[in-house]
Structure formats: C-alpha cells, structure tokens
Amino acid sequence: QMTDKIEIEVKELTEDSITFVLSGCDTSTANALRRVMIAEVPTMAIDKVEVLANSTVLHDDFISHRLGLVPLFSLLARWGDKELTFRFNRDCDCMTTCPKCTADFTLEVACNQDETLEVTTRELKPDQPLRCYAADGRRREDDGDFEPDASAGGEHILLVKMRKGQKLHIRASAQLGIGKEHAKWSPCCTA
C-alpha cells in the first residue's frame, strides 16, 4: 500500500557501491527499481575472446565464459560526454572496434615449472590500464602494477590451473553493455 511519501535513506555511499533503505512504497515499486538497476546500468564486460593458444584442461569456450564474468572497472563506463566515455559498440562510428568503444586485454602464460600454476586476473593485462582493468578489489599503484587491496577484501580471480608444458595465449575485447543484453553486463550481484 502506498503512503504519501517515498523515502530513500542512504546508509553507505562509496566510490563503487551504495547501501540504502527504501520505504514508503509497495513491493512492486521496490522490485521495479531493483530490476532497473540490474538491467539498465551500463558496465564494461569482456565480450569478444580470440584464443591463440590453449593447451590447458579447460575448453576455449569455458575460458571465454569465465573471462566474460570477470568484473571490470572503468570510470568511463557511464553516461556522459561521448568524447570522454566509452560508447556502445552499436552507436560507435567504427566498423568493428576502436578505442572509443572497446578496451583490449592480453593474457599470455606458459607453465614451465613442476608445480601447478594458477592463472588469475593478475595475468589479464589491459592495453590501456587507465581506461579499464579487472576490478577484483585491486587498486592501481604508481608503478603501473595492480595489487590486491586487502582493505577491500580483494584477491585476483582464478581463471584456470596449468601444469608443466601447458600454455594459454588470449586476446580479449571488453565493450559497454547493459544487463538485459547479457548477464555479464549486470552491474550488481544483489539488489
């Protein structure tokens, strides 16, 4: 049942999350807001993957799917000035991809040791790290390397485990999208 006034009380607001209490409305209004947050907020996600070499135990499609689910961070994945932010690929003037609509990544790892090698998002190198990078609680250090931010509870995300003699070489492209196109573009896990 509706009351006269819908209220939103912000409990916590950080650079990448918000916690709030919605009151004074019925569940259908709250559910509509939840669905809009999941489906309509633009985010970056790995959309295209070119596997150049893969001798790991995981099939190419499985690794591509895992890469698509890696959360990416970009201050340019938002509405705003089209010259400064990423564009949707469908709205871009380019024929396929360009820096205005696409962020490229490279992953090249070979296991030459007897111990099992864990390949994580640490090895997923962005071509333009200031524009878009894997967002797993890391912070960018001045030396250009990314380290897990313990205060954010972040760790590098495991992609695949490799044994001696195996290698993986991938080129991937991330593009702007929304959650109703594919779940990999959903900006939140709970709403």
NORBEL-V602030 format. One record per residue. N is the residue number from 1. RES is the residue in three letters. SS is DSSP state (h for helix, s for strand, l for the rest). D_LAST is the distance of its C-alpha to the last C-alpha in Angstrom with 2 decimals. Layout:
N/RES/SS/D_LAST
N/RES/SS/D_LAST
This chain:
1/GLN/l/21.20
2/MET/l/21.02
3/THR/l/22.46
4/ASP/l/24.18
5/LYS/l/21.69
6/ILE/l/17.92
7/GLU/s/17.02
8/ILE/s/14.36
9/GLU/s/15.28
10/VAL/s/14.27
11/LYS/s/14.56
12/GLU/s/14.48
13/LEU/s/14.84
14/THR/l/16.02
15/GLU/l/17.10
16/ASP/l/14.10
17/SER/l/11.13
18/ILE/s/10.30
19/THR/s/9.62
20/PHE/s/10.37
21/VAL/s/11.37
22/LEU/s/11.64
23/SER/s/14.88
24/GLY/l/17.70
25/CYS/l/16.12
26/ASP/l/15.86
27/THR/h/13.05
28/SER/h/13.83
29/THR/h/13.15
30/ALA/h/9.74
31/ASN/h/8.98
32/ALA/h/10.78
33/LEU/h/8.86
34/ARG/h/5.50
35/ARG/h/8.13
36/VAL/h/9.88
37/MET/h/7.48
38/ILE/h/7.43
39/ALA/h/11.09
40/GLU/h/12.95
41/VAL/l/12.48
42/PRO/l/15.58
43/THR/s/15.78
44/MET/s/18.73
45/ALA/s/19.26
46/ILE/s/22.56
47/ASP/s/23.77
48/LYS/s/27.48
49/VAL/s/29.22
50/GLU/s/33.00
51/VAL/s/34.30
52/LEU/s/37.74
53/ALA/s/38.48
54/ASN/s/36.81
55/SER/l/38.86
56/THR/l/36.05
57/VAL/l/35.30
58/LEU/l/32.10
59/HIS/l/32.60
60/ASP/h/31.88
61/ASP/h/29.12
62/PHE/h/27.32
63/ILE/h/27.51
64/SER/h/26.42
65/HIS/h/23.28
66/ARG/h/22.53
67/LEU/h/23.16
68/GLY/h/20.78
69/LEU/l/17.89
70/VAL/l/18.96
71/PRO/l/16.59
72/LEU/s/18.79
73/PHE/s/19.09
74/SER/l/20.84
75/LEU/l/21.33
76/LEU/l/22.82
77/ALA/l/19.82
78/ARG/l/19.11
79/TRP/l/20.79
80/GLY/l/24.12
81/ASP/l/27.71
82/LYS/l/28.37
83/GLU/l/31.00
84/LEU/l/28.76
85/THR/l/25.45
86/PHE/l/24.87
87/ARG/l/25.54
88/PHE/s/24.24
89/ASN/h/26.99
90/ARG/h/27.82
91/ASP/h/28.55
92/CYS/l/30.58
93/ASP/l/34.39
94/CYS/l/34.97
95/MET/l/36.11
96/THR/l/33.75
97/THR/l/32.14
98/CYS/l/32.87
99/PRO/l/31.52
100/LYS/l/30.00
101/CYS/l/27.56
102/THR/s/27.64
103/ALA/s/27.33
104/ASP/s/29.55
105/PHE/s/29.42
106/THR/s/32.16
107/LEU/s/32.20
108/GLU/s/35.71
109/VAL/s/36.47
110/ALA/s/39.54
111/CYS/l/40.14
112/ASN/l/43.71
113/GLN/l/43.50
114/ASP/l/44.08
115/GLU/l/40.83
116/THR/l/37.55
117/LEU/s/35.72
118/GLU/s/31.94
119/VAL/s/30.70
120/THR/s/27.48
121/THR/h/25.65
122/ARG/h/28.39
123/GLU/h/30.72
124/LEU/l/28.50
125/LYS/s/30.38
126/PRO/s/29.23
127/ASP/l/32.14
128/GLN/l/30.79
129/PRO/l/28.92
130/LEU/l/28.53
131/ARG/l/26.59
132/CYS/l/24.16
133/TYR/s/23.89
134/ALA/s/21.92
135/ALA/l/19.17
136/ASP/l/19.20
137/GLY/l/19.52
138/ARG/s/22.92
139/ARG/s/24.75
140/ARG/s/27.62
141/GLU/l/31.00
142/ASP/l/34.02
143/ASP/l/35.86
144/GLY/l/33.46
145/ASP/l/32.12
146/PHE/s/28.58
147/GLU/s/28.20
148/PRO/s/25.34
149/ASP/l/24.20
150/ALA/h/24.56
151/SER/h/22.99
152/ALA/h/19.67
153/GLY/l/20.05
154/GLY/l/20.67
155/GLU/l/22.99
156/HIS/l/24.14
157/ILE/l/22.60
158/LEU/s/25.24
159/LEU/s/26.16
160/VAL/s/29.43
161/LYS/s/32.36
162/MET/s/35.87
163/ARG/l/39.41
164/LYS/l/42.66
165/GLY/l/43.69
166/GLN/l/40.27
167/LYS/s/38.77
168/LEU/s/35.78
169/HIS/s/35.93
170/ILE/s/33.11
171/ARG/s/32.45
172/ALA/s/28.95
173/SER/s/27.59
174/ALA/s/24.12
175/GLN/s/23.27
176/LEU/s/20.76
177/GLY/s/18.57
178/ILE/l/15.44
179/GLY/l/13.02
180/LYS/l/14.92
181/GLU/l/18.05
182/HIS/l/16.98
183/ALA/h/14.07
184/LYS/h/15.65
185/TRP/h/14.62
186/SER/l/10.84
187/PRO/l/9.93
188/CYS/l/6.90
189/CYS/l/6.83
190/THR/l/3.74
191/ALA/l/0.00
